[in-house]
Amino acid sequence: MVKTISITQARKNIFKIADDIQKTGSHYVLTENGISKVVIMSSEEFDSWTETLEIMKDFPNIEKDIKEAEADYKSGKYTQYPNLFLNEVSF
């Protein structure tokens, strides 16, 4: 859930806001003169977004790649993929 408050209100209630974000997973949009300035979210959520953006940079066509892999799996073509294990490991 997104909650919008002024920076002045946030300054007065920063500890309450931090607790609320941790408990509910909500986001706060802080405004100045009615204009959005920043968003506050949990560090866990921020880390998740950062990781997602890094993956999107590394794999710009990830949706297409996933669809191709799914099609290869359904058709059995995946069995022709190179084996990454040169020597099978037994436990």
N, C-alpha and C positions, 0 to 999 in steps of 0.2 A: 504494500500500500504506500502511496506517495502522500506526504504531508508537506504543505507549503506554509512557511512562516517567515517573518522578517529576520534579518540578521540580529537586530536588537533583541527580539524575543529569544532567539537561539542563544545569544550571549548570556541571558539571564537564566536559561534552563539547560545549559549544555550537558550537565551530568544526567539529567532526566532524559534528554534526547538520546544520549549515548546508551543508556540502559534500555530505552524503548527500541532502539534499532537492534540491539543485541537480542532482545526477547522476541520481537515480532518480525524481524527481517525487513522492516519498512525502510523507506528512503525519505529523507527530508530535502526539500528544495528551499534554499535560503534566498530571500529577495532583499533588494535595496531599492527603495522608492518604487516598489511594485514590479521591479524587473528581476528576473532570475539571475543569480550570480554564481551559486555553487550548489552542489549536491553532496549530501552526507550519506554514506552507506557504511555497512560494517566492513571491517578489514577482510573478513572471509569472502564477502561478496565481491569486493574490489579485486582480491587475488583471483577469484574465479573469472571475472571479466578480463583481467590482464592475461591470464592463461589462454582464454578463448581468442583474444586478439593475436597472441603470439602464434597459435595454431593456424589461424586464418592467414597470417603472413607466410608461414612455412608451407601451407597447403592451400593456395588460392582457389583451387578447383575442388575443394574437399567434397562438396555435395555430388559433383559429377563422379569423383573417384569412388565414393561410397556406393553410388548406384551401379557403377561398373563392377565393383567387387561383389555386390549382391547378385547381379546378373550372372557373374562367373560362378558364384556359389550354387545358384539354382541350376545352372546348366552343367555343372560338374567341371567346368573349365579350370577351376582353381587347382585341381589335382595336377595340372601341368605347370604350376608355379614352381620356381626353383626352391629347393629345400635349403633352409637357412642353417640347418644342423648338418655339419659335415660328418660327424660321428654321432650316432644316437647315444644319448645318455640314459643309462638305466639306474634306477634307484633301488 
